[in-house]
Amino acid sequence: MKFFSLLFGLIAIALVVLSTLLHTSFLFLMALLKWLLPFKATRKWLSWLLIKIAENWVAFNSWLIDIVTPTKFVVTGMESLKYEGWYLVISNHQSWVDIPVLQKIFNRRIPFLKFFLKGELIWVPFLGLAWWALDFPFMQRYSKTKLKKNPHLKGKDIEATRKACERFKFQPVSVMNFVEGTRFTRSKHERQSSPFKDLLKVKAGGIAFVLDAMGDSMKSIVDVTIVYSGDRPTLVDLFAGRIREVRVDIVEREITPDLVGDYANDNAFRIHFHGWLNKVWQEKQQTIERLKSNID
């Protein structure tokens, strides 16, 4: 039985790879046309077409999950979300599986998810160029040591965020941010001395900058909590059918005026924003415990 589940998983992953190659080929072609053609109306139409290609790719991957796995998805809180509009989506982050889960539940229900990516991810074969074609923002993170040696780099990440947000203002989008900054592991949790049992400490700067740049455009914050049956799974676990159940809880939060401010330079606002986000994370920890207790 384990052999067949692994075999089905490998076949499914192979189909995902083939689908990725096919869809990214179309993405590259449309992106090239968008770059070559200077007409505003044409570029707007091509941007729309690029999103449709990406949504079709996500839909195929989601269909595969439904077909080849017995995984049960239980999702609550989607009722008020709409395809039109702008959202800031935040979530806990346990595994690479989080991404196909988020794409599956939100695809064509809210605007296409766009992640802030580490700069080096642009070199990922095929996907890096696909993300670039879809206007995913690539961020360069600099250590305190490097910033000390190269003061001119200070603020470059904020500048990149603002440029990305300017592009996002012209077409409905869901800006996705994993607030913990990295996937949860027990070793990271211990190194941080995180006050949350199942979460890492929050990193508030990224979403604060997005809200400052786009607060007047954003409809709301979509706060997502994901819990899996068993241990934190891998992508092979997903396509091999080894994840029995996924529970997703969604809370739509209003963007109030006190959540928009100058995070980089206003110390009082920075303290307030951190306090607000820590309260959200305290609620998320309680949600995780509730969801775990309800998994069959």
Backbone as CSV, one residue per row, in Angstrom:
resi,resn,N_x,N_y,N_z,CA_x,CA_y,CA_z,C_x,C_y,C_z
1,MET,0.833,-1.207,0.000,0.000,0.000,0.000,0.871,1.262,0.000
2,LYS,1.924,1.267,0.814,2.826,2.405,0.866,3.499,2.617,-0.487
3,PHE,3.835,1.480,-1.156,4.476,1.565,-2.469,3.570,2.272,-3.466
4,PHE,2.274,1.902,-3.487,1.349,2.492,-4.442,1.072,3.964,-4.139
5,SER,0.986,4.302,-2.858,0.752,5.709,-2.506,1.945,6.558,-2.935
6,LEU,3.167,6.011,-2.744,4.358,6.736,-3.171,4.396,6.851,-4.689
7,LEU,4.014,5.754,-5.388,3.998,5.763,-6.846,3.026,6.816,-7.370
8,PHE,1.802,6.838,-6.814,0.822,7.837,-7.225,1.332,9.251,-6.940
9,GLY,2.013,9.393,-5.810,2.563,10.695,-5.451,3.602,11.166,-6.449
10,LEU,4.495,10.250,-6.860,5.539,10.608,-7.821,4.942,10.930,-9.190
11,ILE,3.914,10.169,-9.583,3.232,10.452,-10.857,2.575,11.832,-10.807
12,ALA,1.917,12.128,-9.684,1.253,13.428,-9.538,2.264,14.566,-9.590
13,ILE,3.404,14.389,-8.924,4.436,15.420,-8.936,4.978,15.601,-10.351
14,ALA,5.141,14.488,-11.085,5.598,14.568,-12.473,4.615,15.355,-13.324
15,LEU,3.304,15.127,-13.102,2.279,15.868,-13.841,2.303,17.360,-13.486
16,VAL,2.561,17.670,-12.206,2.684,19.069,-11.789,3.865,19.725,-12.505
17,VAL,4.982,18.999,-12.592,6.170,19.534,-13.274,5.863,19.792,-14.749
18,LEU,5.208,18.822,-15.422,4.861,18.995,-16.830,3.904,20.168,-17.029
19,SER,2.918,20.272,-16.129,1.981,21.391,-16.196,2.704,22.718,-15.993
20,THR,3.663,22.724,-15.079,4.444,23.938,-14.816,5.230,24.348,-16.054
21,LEU,5.865,23.384,-16.709,6.624,23.678,-17.929,5.716,24.256,-19.014
22,LEU,4.524,23.671,-19.173,3.591,24.133,-20.187,3.094,25.544,-19.886
23,HIS,2.647,25.750,-18.655,2.079,27.051,-18.308,3.142,28.158,-18.284
24,THR,4.344,27.829,-17.794,5.391,28.858,-17.765,5.832,29.237,-19.180
25,SER,5.758,28.303,-20.117,6.087,28.633,-21.513,5.149,29.711,-22.038
26,PHE,3.846,29.555,-21.772,2.880,30.573,-22.173,3.122,31.883,-21.418
27,LEU,3.476,31.769,-20.137,3.751,32.970,-19.344,4.918,33.755,-19.935
28,PHE,5.994,33.055,-20.303,7.164,33.728,-20.861,6.814,34.454,-22.157
29,LEU,6.012,33.801,-23.005,5.627,34.402,-24.281,4.817,35.674,-24.053
30,MET,3.831,35.613,-23.168,2.998,36.781,-22.885,3.813,37.897,-22.219
31,ALA,4.739,37.503,-21.336,5.584,38.497,-20.659,6.492,39.207,-21.669
32,LEU,6.988,38.450,-22.672,7.835,39.049,-23.710,7.031,40.059,-24.528
33,LEU,5.804,39.693,-24.880,4.947,40.619,-25.615,4.652,41.869,-24.789
34,LYS,4.417,41.673,-23.511,4.135,42.799,-22.612,5.330,43.753,-22.555
35,TRP,6.526,43.180,-22.568,7.746,43.988,-22.508,7.985,44.727,-23.817
36,LEU,7.653,44.082,-24.951,7.919,44.660,-26.263,6.903,45.709,-26.678
37,LEU,5.644,45.516,-26.254,4.581,46.418,-26.705,4.399,47.570,-25.724
38,PRO,4.550,48.807,-26.177,4.511,49.961,-25.255,3.102,50.479,-24.973
39,PHE,2.072,49.896,-25.590,0.730,50.452,-25.477,0.090,50.078,-24.142
40,LYS,-0.423,51.071,-23.438,-0.967,50.864,-22.099,-2.118,49.863,-22.100
41,ALA,-3.046,50.005,-23.047,-4.208,49.109,-23.095,-3.772,47.673,-23.376
42,THR,-2.793,47.513,-24.266,-2.292,46.172,-24.593,-1.621,45.537,-23.392
43,ARG,-0.816,46.311,-22.686,-0.126,45.783,-21.501,-1.116,45.410,-20.409
44,LYS,-2.176,46.202,-20.275,-3.195,45.890,-19.265,-3.877,44.570,-19.596
45,TRP,-4.191,44.356,-20.888,-4.828,43.114,-21.319,-3.886,41.935,-21.116
46,LEU,-2.594,42.113,-21.434,-1.625,41.029,-21.272,-1.421,40.704,-19.791
47,SER,-1.468,41.712,-18.927,-1.364,41.464,-17.480,-2.533,40.599,-17.020
48,TRP,-3.724,40.914,-17.526,-4.914,40.117,-17.213,-4.738,38.683,-17.708
49,LEU,-4.209,38.529,-18.926,-4.023,37.200,-19.505,-2.985,36.396,-18.720
50,LEU,-1.925,37.051,-18.281,-0.904,36.371,-17.466,-1.517,35.787,-16.197
51,ILE,-2.386,36.563,-15.561,-3.051,36.082,-14.348,-3.935,34.883,-14.659
52,LYS,-4.667,34.936,-15.772,-5.543,33.824,-16.148,-4.737,32.542,-16.385
53,ILE,-3.580,32.661,-17.014,-2.715,31.492,-17.233,-2.276,30.919,-15.887
54,ALA,-1.862,31.802,-14.972,-1.415,31.353,-13.651,-2.558,30.705,-12.878
55,GLU,-3.763,31.274,-12.961,-4.916,30.688,-12.274,-5.239,29.309,-12.838
56,ASN,-5.074,29.140,-14.140,-5.322,27.839,-14.756,-4.307,26.804,-14.273
57,TRP,-3.053,27.228,-14.133,-1.998,26.349,-13.607,-2.346,25.900,-12.182
58,VAL,-2.756,26.844,-11.334,-3.131,26.529,-9.952,-4.349,25.603,-9.934
59,ALA,-5.318,25.856,-10.810,-6.525,25.023,-10.861,-6.184,23.577,-11.218
60,PHE,-5.234,23.394,-12.144,-4.825,22.034,-12.516,-4.163,21.331,-11.333
61,ASN,-3.262,22.026,-10.646,-2.595,21.429,-9.477,-3.612,21.068,-8.394
62,SER,-4.588,21.944,-8.185,-5.618,21.692,-7.171,-6.487,20.499,-7.558
63,TRP,-6.798,20.387,-8.851,-7.576,19.246,-9.351,-6.818,17.946,-9.100
64,LEU,-5.505,17.964,-9.329,-4.690,16.770,-9.073,-4.760,16.360,-7.608
65,ILE,-4.687,17.339,-6.720,-4.774,17.040,-5.284,-6.101,16.346,-4.979
66,ASP,-7.183,16.840,-5.568,-8.502,16.238,-5.335,-8.589,14.822,-5.901
67,ILE,-7.942,14.612,-7.060,-8.058,13.330,-7.753,-7.194,12.239,-7.128
68,VAL,-5.942,12.567,-6.783,-4.989,11.513,-6.396,-4.822,11.370,-4.885
69,THR,-5.424,12.260,-4.093,-5.254,12.156,-2.642,-6.601,12.052,-1.943
70,PRO,-6.616,11.440,-0.770,-7.848,11.377,0.021,-7.960,12.535,1.015
71,THR,-7.070,13.511,0.884,-6.996,14.593,1.869,-8.317,15.355,1.956
72,LYS,-8.780,15.527,3.177,-10.015,16.263,3.440,-9.669,17.708,3.797
73,PHE,-10.280,18.661,3.100,-10.064,20.081,3.375,-11.301,20.655,4.066
74,VAL,-11.094,21.223,5.245,-12.190,21.865,5.982,-11.833,23.347,6.116
75,VAL,-12.591,24.195,5.418,-12.279,25.626,5.365,-13.458,26.417,5.916
76,THR,-13.184,27.345,6.823,-14.230,28.211,7.377,-13.828,29.678,7.220
77,GLY,-14.821,30.545,7.022,-14.587,31.987,7.000,-14.442,32.603,5.628
78,MET,-14.792,31.863,4.558,-14.618,32.362,3.193,-15.789,33.217,2.711
79,GLU,-16.877,33.249,3.457,-18.151,33.740,2.930,-18.091,35.187,2.414
80,SER,-17.369,36.061,3.078,-17.415,37.481,2.719,-16.364,37.891,1.683
81,LEU,-15.484,36.966,1.296,-14.404,37.313,0.378,-14.903,37.357,-1.061
82,LYS,-14.321,38.278,-1.860,-14.763,38.470,-3.238,-13.560,38.496,-4.184
83,TYR,-13.831,38.171,-5.444,-12.765,38.139,-6.447,-12.272,39.543,-6.794
84,GLU,-13.148,40.534,-6.705,-12.755,41.901,-6.983,-12.232,42.546,-5.697
85,GLY,-11.245,43.384,-5.846,-10.740,44.096,-4.672,-9.306,43.742,-4.355
86,TRP,-8.797,44.370,-3.329,-7.410,44.204,-2.922,-7.376,43.677,-1.485
87,TYR,-6.555,42.657,-1.234,-6.447,42.068,0.099,-4.975,41.924,0.502
88,LEU,-4.725,42.046,1.791,-3.453,41.635,2.376,-3.708,40.321,3.095
89,VAL,-3.048,39.253,2.659,-3.263,37.921,3.219,-2.063,37.554,4.089
90,ILE,-2.325,37.182,5.344,-1.261,36.746,6.245,-1.586,35.336,6.745
91,SER,-0.547,34.579,7.078,-0.773,33.193,7.496,0.393,32.702,8.332
92,ASN,0.117,31.689,9.147,1.207,30.947,9.771,1.886,30.104,8.697
93,HIS,3.123,29.658,8.967,3.912,28.985,7.920,4.633,27.784,8.523
94,GLN,4.183,26.576,8.138,4.760,25.353,8.685,5.525,24.535,7.656
95,SER,5.131,24.645,6.384,5.626,23.710,5.379,5.465,24.323,3.997
96,TRP,6.210,23.778,3.007,5.999,24.174,1.618,4.576,23.829,1.165
97,VAL,3.924,22.897,1.853,2.549,22.518,1.511,1.598,23.692,1.725
98,ASP,1.963,24.626,2.590,1.108,25.795,2.827,0.764,26.506,1.520
99,ILE,1.721,26.566,0.595,1.511,27.345,-0.635,0.446,26.707,-1.532
100,PRO,0.545,25.403,-1.884,-0.552,24.824,-2.674,-1.894,24.822,-1.930
101,VAL,-1.862,24.737,-0.603,-3.120,24.807,0.160,-3.753,26.186,0.002
102,LEU,-2.960,27.238,0.186,-3.468,28.599,0.036,-3.956,28.852,-1.388
103,GLN,-3.190,28.383,-2.363,-3.591,28.575,-3.753,-4.889,27.829,-4.060
104,LYS,-5.023,26.623,-3.518,-6.218,25.812,-3.769,-7.476,26.473,-3.214
105,ILE,-7.412,26.964,-1.975,-8.630,27.493,-1.356,-8.989,28.886,-1.871
106,PHE,-7.978,29.662,-2.331,-8.258,31.036,-2.740,-8.334,31.231,-4.250
107,ASN,-7.901,30.248,-5.044,-7.841,30.447,-6.488,-9.217,30.788,-7.062
108,ARG,-9.281,31.928,-7.764,-10.499,32.438,-8.409,-11.602,32.823,-7.423
109,ARG,-11.266,32.875,-6.135,-12.219,33.346,-5.121,-11.839,34.731,-4.610
110,ILE,-10.530,34.987,-4.589,-10.021,36.336,-4.364,-8.979,36.578,-5.459
111,PRO,-8.507,37.815,-5.637,-7.483,38.046,-6.663,-6.260,37.142,-6.463
112,PHE,-5.554,36.911,-7.540,-4.423,35.984,-7.533,-3.398,36.363,-6.461
113,LEU,-2.946,35.357,-5.690,-1.986,35.595,-4.614,-0.603,35.942,-5.168
114,LYS,-0.034,37.029,-4.661,1.328,37.397,-5.030,2.178,37.474,-3.764
115,PHE,3.254,36.694,-3.759,4.124,36.573,-2.600,5.314,37.512,-2.727
116,PHE,5.787,38.052,-1.607,7.075,38.715,-1.564,8.136,37.617,-1.425
117,LEU,9.043,37.550,-2.389,10.002,36.449,-2.462,11.420,36.920,-2.170
118,LYS,12.222,36.015,-1.636,13.638,36.297,-1.455,14.297,36.467,-2.825
119,GLY,15.212,37.402,-2.929,15.826,37.732,-4.207,16.427,36.558,-4.944
120,GLU,17.039,35.637,-4.202,17.720,34.504,-4.840,16.748,33.523,-5.502
121,LEU,15.447,33.595,-5.147,14.480,32.668,-5.731,14.207,32.937,-7.210
122,ILE,14.660,34.077,-7.726,14.479,34.340,-9.144,15.264,33.348,-9.991
123,TRP,16.268,32.671,-9.384,17.086,31.716,-10.121,16.515,30.305,-10.092
124,VAL,15.368,30.097,-9.435,14.729,28.779,-9.454,14.310,28.468,-10.895
125,PRO,14.712,27.322,-11.452,14.391,27.016,-12.857,12.899,27.147,-13.153
126,PHE,12.581,27.845,-14.248,11.222,28.053,-14.745,10.373,28.901,-13.797
127,LEU,10.262,28.486,-12.532,9.385,29.206,-11.612,9.884,30.623,-11.347
128,GLY,11.200,30.796,-11.251,11.746,32.130,-10.996,11.319,33.125,-12.063
129,LEU,11.447,32.734,-13.326,11.036,33.609,-14.425,9.519,33.775,-14.462
130,ALA,8.797,32.711,-14.088,7.330,32.810,-14.046,6.906,33.829,-12.996
131,TRP,7.519,33.767,-11.832,7.202,34.737,-10.777,7.522,36.160,-11.227
132,TRP,8.646,36.301,-11.929,9.017,37.625,-12.454,7.971,38.114,-13.455
133,ALA,7.538,37.217,-14.368,6.540,37.579,-15.378,5.232,38.018,-14.730
134,LEU,4.911,37.435,-13.578,3.657,37.746,-12.877,3.797,38.926,-11.918
135,ASP,4.958,39.605,-11.980,5.204,40.788,-11.143,5.289,40.469,-9.657
136,PHE,5.729,39.250,-9.315,6.012,38.980,-7.906,7.218,39.831,-7.505
137,PRO,7.146,40.527,-6.380,8.290,41.342,-5.956,9.395,40.484,-5.332
138,PHE,10.626,40.717,-5.762,11.785,40.015,-5.206,12.514,40.965,-4.256
139,MET,12.690,40.502,-3.023,13.263,41.343,-1.980,14.676,40.887,-1.625
140,GLN,15.572,41.853,-1.456,16.915,41.557,-0.958,16.967,41.890,0.525
141,ARG,17.243,40.877,1.338,17.354,41.094,2.778,18.825,41.204,3.157
142,TYR,19.153,42.234,3.930,20.546,42.462,4.313,20.710,42.319,5.823
143,SER,21.770,41.653,6.212,22.051,41.488,7.639,22.506,42.819,8.237
144,LYS,22.424,42.908,9.564,22.868,44.130,10.243,24.346,44.395,9.982
145,THR,25.127,43.303,9.900,26.559,43.441,9.630,26.796,44.043,8.253
146,LYS,26.076,43.531,7.253,26.242,44.039,5.885,25.780,45.480,5.774
147,LEU,24.691,45.824,6.471,24.199,47.202,6.441,25.196,48.152,7.097
148,LYS,25.872,47.661,8.126,26.863,48.490,8.810,28.041,48.786,7.884
149,LYS,28.427,47.780,7.094,29.538,47.949,6.156,29.117,48.714,4.905
150,ASN,27.810,48.627,4.559,27.300,49.269,3.341,26.056,50.096,3.676
151,PRO,26.234,51.262,4.307,25.084,52.068,4.748,24.130,52.447,3.614
152,HIS,24.655,52.506,2.371,23.819,52.903,1.234,22.713,51.886,0.934
153,LEU,22.847,50.659,1.487,21.829,49.631,1.257,20.618,49.793,2.172
154,LYS,20.760,50.616,3.209,19.672,50.796,4.159,18.445,51.385,3.460
155,GLY,17.309,50.763,3.666,16.068,51.255,3.081,15.765,50.716,1.706
156,LYS,16.682,49.926,1.136,16.455,49.375,-0.204,15.259,48.425,-0.230
157,ASP,15.090,47.638,0.854,13.958,46.710,0.901,12.630,47.469,0.951
158,ILE,12.611,48.601,1.682,11.404,49.422,1.760,11.092,50.021,0.390
159,GLU,12.144,50.479,-0.286,11.980,51.053,-1.617,11.407,50.018,-2.586
160,ALA,11.915,48.770,-2.502,11.419,47.695,-3.372,9.963,47.382,-3.075
161,THR,9.593,47.409,-1.790,8.196,47.172,-1.406,7.287,48.239,-1.995
162,ARG,7.708,49.491,-1.910,6.890,50.581,-2.429,6.721,50.483,-3.948
163,LYS,7.795,50.136,-4.649,7.702,49.998,-6.106,6.733,48.881,-6.484
164,ALA,6.807,47.767,-5.753,5.892,46.649,-6.018,4.456,47.067,-5.764
165,CYS,4.230,47.764,-4.674,2.874,48.178,-4.324,2.305,49.172,-5.335
166,GLU,3.174,49.985,-5.939,2.709,50.901,-6.973,2.141,50.127,-8.150
167,ARG,2.804,49.027,-8.527,2.302,48.194,-9.628,0.986,47.522,-9.243
168,PHE,0.849,47.160,-7.981,-0.345,46.443,-7.522,-1.599,47.319,-7.513
169,LYS,-1.426,48.631,-7.549,-2.577,49.520,-7.423,-3.482,49.513,-8.660
170,PHE,-2.978,49.012,-9.785,-3.715,49.132,-11.044,-4.520,47.891,-11.399
171,GLN,-4.399,46.838,-10.611,-5.158,45.621,-10.876,-5.399,44.907,-9.555
172,PRO,-6.644,44.420,-9.302,-6.913,43.744,-8.029,-5.881,42.668,-7.736
173,VAL,-5.457,42.604,-6.485,-4.388,41.674,-6.114,-4.550,41.271,-4.658
174,SER,-4.059,40.086,-4.340,-3.958,39.642,-2.952,-2.474,39.532,-2.623
175,VAL,-1.987,40.426,-1.778,-0.572,40.422,-1.394,-0.400,39.453,-0.230
176,MET,0.413,38.421,-0.437,0.581,37.349,0.554,1.863,37.540,1.341
177,ASN,1.768,37.401,2.670,2.947,37.543,3.518,2.897,36.524,4.649
178,PHE,3.959,35.714,4.755,4.122,34.831,5.913,4.814,35.649,7.006
179,VAL,4.049,36.051,7.989,4.509,37.034,8.964,5.681,36.527,9.810
180,GLU,5.799,35.203,9.956,6.914,34.660,10.733,8.233,34.753,9.977
181,GLY,8.159,34.980,8.678,9.368,35.166,7.876,10.015,33.894,7.390
182,THR,9.694,32.765,7.986,10.289,31.489,7.626,9.390,30.369,8.130
183,ARG,9.645,29.143,7.648,8.829,28.012,8.092,9.136,27.650,9.550
184,PHE,8.095,27.208,10.252,8.225,26.826,11.652,9.002,25.518,11.782
185,THR,9.986,25.504,12.673,10.612,24.265,13.131,10.841,24.408,14.631
186,ARG,10.958,23.285,15.309,11.173,23.346,16.755,12.510,24.005,17.094
187,SER,13.525,23.771,16.260,14.836,24.369,16.535,14.779,25.893,16.409
188,LYS,14.083,26.393,15.382,13.917,27.843,15.242,13.108,28.401,16.408
189,HIS,12.086,27.666,16.801,11.226,28.086,17.904,12.034,28.233,19.187
190,GLU,12.931,27.270,19.450,13.750,27.304,20.658,14.781,28.424,20.597
191,ARG,15.386,28.626,19.423,16.382,29.696,19.293,15.762,31.060,19.540
192,GLN,14.520,31.232,19.101,13.831,32.513,19.280,13.267,32.711,20.679
193,SER,13.109,31.601,21.421,12.356,31.652,22.681,10.980,32.266,22.428
194,SER,10.320,31.772,21.386,9.015,32.310,21.002,8.000,32.112,22.121
195,PRO,7.178,33.140,22.387,6.154,33.014,23.435,4.944,32.186,22.989
196,PHE,4.905,31.811,21.710,3.772,31.064,21.170,4.157,29.596,20.997
197,LYS,3.314,28.717,21.441,3.620,27.283,21.427,3.861,26.737,20.025
198,ASP,3.059,27.154,19.066,3.114,26.593,17.713,3.434,27.628,16.646
199,LEU,3.978,28.761,17.051,4.265,29.835,16.111,5.615,30.469,16.416
200,LEU,6.265,30.997,15.394,7.470,31.786,15.595,7.078,33.229,15.888
201,LYS,8.044,34.011,16.304,7.787,35.426,16.551,7.424,36.130,15.246
202,VAL,6.625,37.183,15.371,6.177,37.918,14.183,7.274,38.868,13.704
203,LYS,7.277,39.098,12.392,8.113,40.123,11.776,7.157,41.108,11.115
204,ALA,7.023,42.272,11.740,5.932,43.180,11.380,6.246,44.107,10.217
205,GLY,7.530,44.333,9.935,7.909,45.360,8.972,7.286,45.184,7.603
206,GLY,7.303,43.952,7.067,6.812,43.706,5.711,5.376,44.144,5.505
207,ILE,4.472,43.707,6.392,3.061,44.057,6.187,2.789,45.516,6.567
208,ALA,3.588,46.069,7.486,3.430,47.488,7.824,3.745,48.357,6.615
209,PHE,4.808,47.995,5.876,5.176,48.759,4.683,4.109,48.642,3.602
210,VAL,3.526,47.436,3.438,2.473,47.237,2.440,1.251,48.086,2.788
211,LEU,0.866,48.088,4.048,-0.305,48.872,4.462,-0.054,50.367,4.302
212,ASP,1.181,50.799,4.566,1.512,52.214,4.406,1.420,52.616,2.931
213,ALA,1.887,51.721,2.043,1.902,52.028,0.614,0.540,51.852,-0.038
214,MET,-0.294,50.937,0.505,-1.535,50.571,-0.176,-2.766,50.623,0.718
215,GLY,-2.641,51.214,1.892,-3.752,51.214,2.842,-5.039,51.776,2.279
216,ASP,-4.916,52.756,1.360,-6.113,53.350,0.780,-6.736,52.457,-0.286
217,SER,-5.977,51.464,-0.783,-6.490,50.548,-1.808,-6.964,49.223,-1.223
218,MET,-6.314,48.783,-0.158,-6.613,47.478,0.422,-8.036,47.436,0.990
219,LYS,-8.732,46.339,0.716,-10.086,46.164,1.244,-10.048,45.712,2.701
220,SER,-9.182,44.723,2.993,-9.105,44.193,4.353,-7.894,43.268,4.464
221,ILE,-7.632,42.825,5.691,-6.591,41.834,5.955,-7.269,40.473,6.081
222,VAL,-6.796,39.498,5.317,-7.323,38.135,5.383,-6.331,37.310,6.216
223,ASP,-6.743,36.985,7.421,-5.879,36.300,8.390,-6.175,34.793,8.340
224,VAL,-5.188,34.005,7.903,-5.372,32.572,7.661,-4.585,31.754,8.682
225,THR,-5.238,30.720,9.214,-4.575,29.753,10.094,-4.720,28.365,9.483
226,ILE,-3.573,27.680,9.287,-3.558,26.354,8.665,-3.059,25.328,9.676
227,VAL,-3.776,24.207,9.775,-3.379,23.105,10.663,-3.507,21.792,9.888
228,TYR,-2.522,20.920,10.047,-2.514,19.608,9.390,-2.683,18.500,10.426
229,SER,-3.281,17.400,9.994,-3.272,16.198,10.834,-1.854,15.635,10.812
230,GLY,-1.357,15.185,11.948,-0.006,14.625,11.996,1.057,15.708,12.035
231,ASP,2.285,15.307,11.672,3.417,16.230,11.700,3.370,17.190,10.517
232,ARG,4.284,18.179,10.519,4.371,19.117,9.398,4.738,18.336,8.137
233,PRO,3.891,18.402,7.108,4.070,17.537,5.945,5.005,18.124,4.891
234,THR,5.445,17.251,3.976,6.212,17.663,2.809,5.305,17.614,1.586
235,LEU,5.784,18.125,0.458,5.006,18.059,-0.776,4.800,16.608,-1.215
236,VAL,5.798,15.751,-0.968,5.638,14.326,-1.289,4.528,13.730,-0.436
237,ASP,4.467,14.107,0.843,3.383,13.636,1.714,2.025,14.024,1.139
238,LEU,1.932,15.261,0.619,0.660,15.733,0.070,0.233,14.873,-1.112
239,PHE,1.110,14.723,-2.106,0.712,14.018,-3.329,0.723,12.503,-3.167
240,ALA,1.355,12.015,-2.097,1.297,10.578,-1.814,0.080,10.226,-0.956
241,GLY,-0.735,11.223,-0.624,-1.968,10.966,0.129,-1.745,10.686,1.594
242,ARG,-0.625,11.197,2.137,-0.324,10.913,3.540,-0.830,11.996,4.493
243,ILE,-1.521,12.988,3.955,-2.129,14.009,4.815,-3.622,13.694,4.899
244,ARG,-4.074,13.310,6.054,-5.469,12.897,6.208,-6.417,14.092,6.124
245,GLU,-6.022,15.204,6.769,-6.948,16.345,6.852,-6.178,17.651,6.966
246,VAL,-6.719,18.672,6.328,-6.201,20.037,6.452,-7.349,20.919,6.921
247,ARG,-7.131,21.652,7.997,-8.143,22.598,8.478,-7.618,24.023,8.305
248,VAL,-8.468,24.868,7.722,-8.084,26.260,7.456,-9.163,27.174,8.027
249,ASP,-8.740,28.090,8.885,-9.654,29.072,9.470,-9.281,30.454,8.937
250,ILE,-10.269,31.204,8.463,-10.036,32.515,7.857,-10.806,33.578,8.623
251,VAL,-10.106,34.645,8.988,-10.735,35.790,9.659,-10.428,37.034,8.835
252,GLU,-11.456,37.753,8.433,-11.256,39.009,7.703,-11.186,40.150,8.707
253,ARG,-10.080,40.889,8.683,-9.842,41.960,9.649,-9.871,43.318,8.951
254,GLU,-10.525,44.264,9.576,-10.622,45.619,9.026,-9.265,46.321,9.118
255,ILE,-8.945,47.086,8.092,-7.733,47.916,8.124,-8.130,49.272,8.703
256,THR,-7.913,49.441,9.977,-8.280,50.682,10.663,-7.158,51.714,10.510
257,PRO,-7.467,53.006,10.649,-6.459,54.057,10.439,-5.204,53.891,11.302
258,ASP,-5.337,53.308,12.489,-4.183,53.172,13.374,-3.187,52.117,12.891
259,LEU,-3.557,51.349,11.845,-2.650,50.324,11.315,-1.838,50.830,10.126
260,VAL,-2.012,52.097,9.778,-1.285,52.688,8.656,-0.397,53.800,9.183
261,GLY,0.916,53.668,8.964,1.846,54.670,9.459,3.259,54.419,8.980
262,ASP,4.168,55.260,9.442,5.577,55.194,9.024,6.340,54.258,9.957
263,TYR,6.356,52.974,9.616,6.975,51.959,10.473,8.474,52.197,10.636
264,ALA,9.125,52.686,9.607,10.584,52.839,9.636,11.039,53.974,10.543
265,ASN,10.243,55.045,10.619,10.723,56.250,11.299,9.910,56.671,12.519
266,ASP,8.721,56.117,12.682,7.848,56.514,13.791,7.888,55.422,14.866
267,ASN,8.636,55.645,15.922,8.838,54.629,16.955,7.535,54.283,17.676
268,ALA,6.705,55.285,17.953,5.433,55.042,18.646,4.527,54.159,17.788
269,PHE,4.489,54.443,16.481,3.666,53.621,15.592,4.208,52.199,15.520
270,ARG,5.539,52.073,15.476,6.158,50.748,15.393,5.795,49.901,16.612
271,ILE,5.832,50.493,17.790,5.474,49.776,19.027,4.001,49.372,18.989
272,HIS,3.140,50.317,18.552,1.699,50.039,18.472,1.425,48.899,17.492
273,PHE,2.069,48.946,16.319,1.812,47.945,15.290,2.279,46.564,15.753
274,HIS,3.442,46.512,16.382,3.939,45.242,16.935,2.957,44.693,17.967
275,GLY,2.437,45.568,18.819,1.481,45.129,19.838,0.228,44.554,19.221
276,TRP,-0.285,45.235,18.173,-1.478,44.737,17.485,-1.220,43.367,16.858
277,LEU,-0.062,43.213,16.170,0.222,41.956,15.485,0.467,40.824,16.481
278,ASN,1.064,41.123,17.612,1.251,40.092,18.639,-0.092,39.611,19.195
279,LYS,-1.060,40.518,19.314,-2.403,40.108,19.749,-3.052,39.192,18.723
280,VAL,-2.867,39.525,17.439,-3.375,38.660,16.371,-2.738,37.274,16.473
281,TRP,-1.459,37.231,16.782,-0.747,35.942,16.873,-1.166,35.162,18.122
282,GLN,-1.510,35.862,19.192,-2.055,35.184,20.372,-3.383,34.517,20.026
283,GLU,-4.227,35.224,19.282,-5.500,34.641,18.836,-5.247,33.456,17.903
284,LYS,-4.223,33.582,17.054,-3.904,32.503,16.109,-3.467,31.251,16.863
285,GLN,-2.702,31.400,17.935,-2.297,30.247,18.726,-3.521,29.539,19.305
286,GLN,-4.473,30.321,19.793,-5.711,29.727,20.313,-6.494,29.023,19.203
287,THR,-6.495,29.622,18.004,-7.177,29.001,16.858,-6.517,27.688,16.484
288,ILE,-5.189,27.645,16.495,-4.465,26.413,16.184,-4.858,25.305,17.146
289,GLU,-4.908,25.624,18.422,-5.272,24.617,19.430,-6.704,24.125,19.213
290,ARG,-7.606,25.051,18.854,-9.000,24.661,18.588,-9.099,23.772,17.347
291,LEU,-8.401,24.135,16.303,-8.445,23.359,15.064,-7.841,21.962,15.261
292,LYS,-6.750,21.881,16.013,-6.140,20.582,16.280,-7.081,19.678,17.049
293,SER,-7.838,20.243,17.965,-8.751,19.427,18.770,-9.934,18.924,17.940
294,ASN,-10.196,19.589,16.807,-11.352,19.206,15.974,-10.987,18.276,14.829
295,ILE,-9.681,18.040,14.606,-9.291,17.149,13.514,-9.689,15.724,13.852
296,ASP,-10.325,15.063,12.890,-10.806,13.680,13.111,-9.639,12.733,13.371
